[in-house]
């Protein structure tokens, strides 16, 4: 039985802790804040309840596997998992709207043909077939296996089978997501639909590789899910599974260093100067924090993946509304920006902030989120640069104005609102600027790969969104499985079969 210290209580760290405890190790989690879950937090006021982090769960099989491998009770017995249908409604710049059925290719094709015109559905359906090829080619190395030592193979090879495109007497293939939209979808609304999957992760579709086609494919193939009571309930269930497996938690424990002995990690040092010895250390922290904890640069070096581009953050507006949620209201509505180029320049360039950003409106069919049936809890989210301290008053008003395209009587029903900024994300997760990590993607020179879960210090591992395989709830759970495998089975571990 090894002693294992886990730094942080985010979802990746919790997943690793539960798996390691089941394998017979003594696991202690050190969390600097007073609670678990990382970005999966909850805000409550006047009988209203809101998720302040992610509001939907893609690829629930990752957490089903975690619960199967760590106890007798399956995930569905620990949380009320609901498939959302329609998966989403999209309101485009020209006013066109379309509701997309959940996990139904035929249904999506029919809905797009009806809303956008004959042929639109087929173009999107053909794109999904190509996106599936990219998924099949990258699923194991990007999600289910430790990062390959020869990761350059993933960095240099574009897995998306782009359609040849003739331009200026030359035949080219799409190299970016924006080019896929322009050359293969050939409809500004379909392009906006495609690009919204990258934008939701803070990725610029103009530079994001075509391999990002796997993002809409994952949602199409595996569906979109909601946890009744909010995704904070998922964090609660994973935390309780850890406790049931005898994982110890030390909240309010600020880890300030990872000491070494005989060339390997030997425990954690706390802010009060005490040292807790350990045979292995698992760090579920952002890169800058990890660099401060270790006496040497432990993640990157010769042969490691290149530094990632700056990540974006999010602003979330929590709305308490009078009046109940009308029957048949979509759970998620994406209201697209009126001017896509202006939005991208504001997010990823030097332009002034776009007054009409893309806004995601979440209206869960969940009576437990409001004090009674005559009220409704609604959440608005938009992507912003990772700059804490930036004023959000004007942006909040702009987001509410944009959301009125999906909820016309919003202002008349509004009781009060609360805002969660990048500074709040930074406080909850420790990420500089409130940055939110992106999922790992192939091609593009490896700039969207993440550092390996193993580090240059023996006995020290990284877990969570800032490590392989990157950001997002499913990816965090996968990172926990990879770290547990590397510790239990050793460096020869090659992932689940």
N, C-alpha and C positions, 0 to 999 in steps of 0.2 A: 504494500500500500504506500503510494507516494503522497507527499504533502504538496498541494497545489494552491497557489495564491492567484486569484483572479482580480484584476484591477478594473473596476467599473461593473455596473449592473445593467448595461444595455442588453438588447435582445440576443445579439451574438454571444455575448459573455454568458448570459443565462443559459443559452442552449448548450454551450460548451460545458458549463458547470454541471448541468443535469446529467449529461452523457458521461462525464468523468466520474461523477459520484456513483453512478450505476456500475461503472467498471471497477469499483472498489477503492477509489482514492478518497483521501480526506481533502475536501475542497472548502476554502474560505474565500468569500467575495468581499472586497474592500471597495465601498462606494462613497465618493466624497459628498454627495447630496444625501437627503434624508429618505429617498425612495428608489425604487427599481424602475426599469423600463426604458431608460434613455430618453429618446424623443417621444415615446408613447406616454404622454401625460394627459391629465384630465383637468378641466376647469369647471367648477360648479358655482352657481349663484342663483338664489331665488327659486330653487327647484328645477333649474335648467342644468343640463350636463353636456359638455362638448369634448370631443377629442381635440387636442392642440397639436398633435402630430399627424401621421398618416390616418386616413379615414376608411380605407378599403384594403383588402388583403388579396393580392394575386397569388397564384400557385400555392394554395393551402396544403398541398401534399407535403411540403417541407415540414410543416408543424405537425401534420398527422404522423409523419415518420418519427419526429422527435418524441411524441407521446407514446407511440407504439414501442419505441426502443427504451423508454425510461420508466414504464409502469404498465399496470393492467388497464387503467382507464383511458380510452381513446380520446382524442381531441374533442369530438362532438359531445362527449359526456361531461366535459369540463367547461365548454363554452357553447353558446347557441350560434352556430355558424349558418349564415343565410346566403344563398346565391342571389345576387342582385339582377333583376330583369325589369326593364332593359339594362344592359351593361352601362350605357351612357346615352345621354341626349346631347347633340351638338347643335349650337346656334352659330351660323357662320356670318361673316361680315355683311353679306348681302341680305341677311334676314332669313335665309333658308334654314330650316331645322330638320333634323333626322334623329330618330331613336334607333339605336342599334341593339338587336337582341343579344342575349348573353350566350356565348359559346355555340353559335349557330351560323355556319358559313352561308347556308342557303337563305336563312332569314336576313342576314346582313346584306347579302347581294340584292335581295328583293327590296329591302328598305332603301338602299342607296339608289336603285333604279327608280323607285317611286318618287323619291325626294329630289334627286339630282338629274334625272333623265336617263333614258335607256342607254345602256353601255357602261354607266358609271360603276354599277355593281360588279360587272364582269371584270373591269380593270382592277378594282380593289380585290376581287377574288383571285385573279391571276397573280397579283402582287403577294397575297398571302401564301400562295403555293411556293413562290420563290423564297419568301421569308421563312417558310418551313424548312427549306433546304439549308438556309443559313443556320437555323436553329439546330438541325440534325448534325451539322458539321462542327458546331461549337459547344453544344450542350455539355459534353463530358469535360473537355479541357478547361472550359470557362467556369463551370458551376460544380462539378462533381468530383474533380480531382485537384490535388495540390498543384499550385502553379508549376508548369514544366520548367526545368532548368534551361531548356532551349526555347524559352517563351518567344523568341524572335520569330519562330514559325507562325505563331498566332498574330504577331505584329505585322508581318509582311504580306500575309495571304488574306485577301478579301473574300469572305465566305459567301457573300450575297451574289447570286448568279444574275447580274444585271442584264437587261435586254440591250443588244447593240443599238446604238443611236447614231444616225448619220447627221453630221453637222459640219458645214463648211468643207465639204468634200472629204471629211474624215469620219471614220467610224469610231465611236467612243462608247465606253460603258460608264454608268453612273458610279461615282466614287464617294458621293456624299448623300445624305438623306434628302437634301433639297433637290439634288439632281434626279434622284429616284422619283420624287413627286413631279418635277417638271417634265421629265422625259417619258415616264411610264404611266403615270396617273392622268396627266394632261387635263387637270381640272383644279382650279384654285381651291375649291372647297375640299376635294380629296387630298390635295397637298397639305392644307391646313389640318385635316384629320390626322394624316401621317405625322406631320411635324409636331403635333401636340403631344405625342408620346415622348418625344425627345425633350421638348420644352418643359414638360412636367418634372423632368429630372434635372433641369437647369443646363441642358445641352443645346448648343447652337446648331440647328439643323444644316446651316450653310457649311459647317466644318465637321460635323459629326459623320463618321463613316457610314456607308450603306449598311454595314453589319447591324446597325441599330434597328433594322427591320425586325429583329427578333423581339423588340419591345411590344409593338402592337400584336405580333404573332402570339406571344405568351398570353396576353389578355384574351385574344380570340380563342386559343386552344384550351386554356385551363379555366377560363371564366373569371368573373369578378365577384368577390365575396365580402360580406360584412359580418362583423361579430356584434350580436345584439348587446346593447349597453355601451358600445364603442370599442375600439381596438385596445383601449386600456385594459379591457377584460382579458384580452389575449396575454398581455404582459402579466396580469394577475395570475392567470392559470399557469404560465411557465414558471413564475416565481414560486407558486405553491407546489408545483412539481419538484422544484429544487429543494424546498424545505422538506417535503416528504422523503426525498432521497438523502436527507441529512446534510445538505449544504449549509454552511454557516454564513451569516451575513453580518457585516460590520458597517452600518451606515454612519455617515458623518466622519468617515475615515479617509483622510486626504493622503494619498500615497505621494511621496516626494522623491523617491529614488528606488532603483532596482540594484542592490549591491551584487557584487560578483565574488566568487571564491573559486580558486583553481580554474579560472577561465570560463566559468559558467554562472548563470543567474542562480542566486542562492536565497532569494526571498524579496521582501519589500520593506522599505523604510517609510515610516509614517511621519506626519508633520510634527508630532510630539517627540520625535527622536527615537522611538522604539523601532526595533527591527523584528519582523516576523519571518522566521526561516521557512524556506520551501524548497522542494526538489525541482519544481517547475513553476514558472510564472506565465500567466496568460494575460496580456494587456489588451483590453477593449477600449482603447483611447485614440484620440486623433493624433496625427503624425507629429505635430509640434509638441504635444504633451509627452509622447513617447521619447522624443529626442531629449527632453529635459529630464526624464526619469533615468536614463541610462548614461553611463560614463563615456560611451562611445556611440557613434552613429550606427544603429543596429539594423536598420531596415534596408538602406540603400548602399550601393557600392558598385564596383566594377561588375558588369554583367547583370545588374538588377534593372527592373523596368524603369523607364524614364520618369521624371517628376510629372505629376498630373497637372493639367491646367487648373486655374482657380475655379473652385466650385461656387455655385450660386446658393442662395438661401430662399426663404419664403416669408411672406407676411400672411397671417391668418386673421380673419375678422369673424368673431363669434356674435351671432345675431339672436336676440331673444324677441320672438314675434308673438303678438296677440293673434288669435285665430288659429284653428287647427290645420293640419296638413291635408290638403284635398286628396281624395282617393285617386290613385293612378298617377300621382306625381312621380317623375323619375327620381331615383336616389341621387344620381349625379348628372349635372348639366355642365357642359363646357361651353362658355360663351367666348368665342374667338375674337381676337383683336381686330379692330377696324382696319388697321394698317400694320400688316405683319412686319414689313421691313423696318418701320419706325420702332416697333416693339423690340425687334432683335438688336437694332442699333443701340437702343436704350439699355438693354440688358448686357450686351457683350461688346459694345463699342464705347464711344465717348459722347453720344447724343444725350440730350436732356431726357428726363423720364417721360415715357409714353403715357399720356393721360387716359388712354383706353386700353389697358392691358388685357390679355387673356385671363379669364377668371373661372375657376372651378367652383360650382355651387353644389354643396352636399346637403340633401334633405332626407335623412334616413326615415324609413317607416318604422319608427321605434318609439312607442309611447313612453318608455322609461326615461327619455331624454328631456321631457318637458313636465311641468308640474301637473298638468291635466290635459284632457283632449282639446281644450280650447286655446292651446298655445303650441308653438313649434320652435324647435332649436335648429338653426341653419348655420352652416359654416361656409365662408368664402376663403379661397386661397389663390395667391398669385406668386409667381417666381420673381425674385428681386436679386440684385447683386449682394454678395456677402459683405455688407458694410454695416456693422452695428452702430447704433446711435443716429442713423439717418432719420430725419423727421418722417412720420408716417401719416400725419393728419390728412394731407392732400391726397395721398394714395388711398387711404381708407375711403374717402368720399368718392374717389374715382371708381374704386372697386364696387361700392354700393350702386353707383350709377350704372356700371356695366351689368351688374347682377339683375337690375330691373328689366333687362331684356328677357330674362328667364322667369322673373318674379315681379310682374308689373306693379303690384300693390305693396311692395316691400316697405317703402318709407311710411306709408299709412299704417302699417302693422307694427312698425319697429318700436319696441319698448326701451331697449338699451343695447349697446354693443360693447365688446371688449376686443382689444387688438393684441396679437402676439407677433413680435418682431424678431429679426435676426438676433438681437441681444438676448431675448428669452431662450432661443434655441441654443445660443452659446452657453448660457447659464445651465441649461439642462444637460447638454452633451459635452461641453468643454471644447467644441470645435471653434477654431478662430473665425470670427466674423459671423458665427452662426451658420457656417457652410454645411451643406447637406451632401454627402457622398453620392456619386453616380454609380450605376451598375457597371461591371466590367464588360468591355466590348472588344472584339477582335479588330485587326487591321489598324491603319492610321499610325504605323510606327510604334504601336504599343502605348500611346499616350493615355489610353483609357483602360489599360490594365492596372491592377493594384498590386502593391508589394506582397510578396509571399507570406504565408502564415508563419513560416519559420524565419528566424532572424539570424544575424551573424553572431549572436551570443547564444551558445548552446543552452538549452533549457528555457529560453525566452521565446514566446510565441505571440502573434498578434491575431485578433479576432474582431469581428464587427465590420461595419460599413467601410472603414478606411483600409481594410486588408482584403486580400483575395477572398471571395469574388466580387466585392464591392457593395454599393449601397442598395437599399431597398429591403423590406422585411424578409422576403424569401432568401435573398442573398445573405443576410445576417444569420439566419438559421443554418444555411449551408456552411458558412464559415465556422460556426460552432461544431458542426459535424466533422469538418476537415481537421480542426485543431485537436479535437478529441481523438480522432484516428491517428494523427501524427504522434501524440503522446502515448497512447495505449499500444499502438503497433510499431511505432518507431518510424525512422525516415523512409523505410521501404513501403509505407502505406501509400496506396494509389487510388483511394476512393472507394465508395460503395459499389458493389457489382450488381 
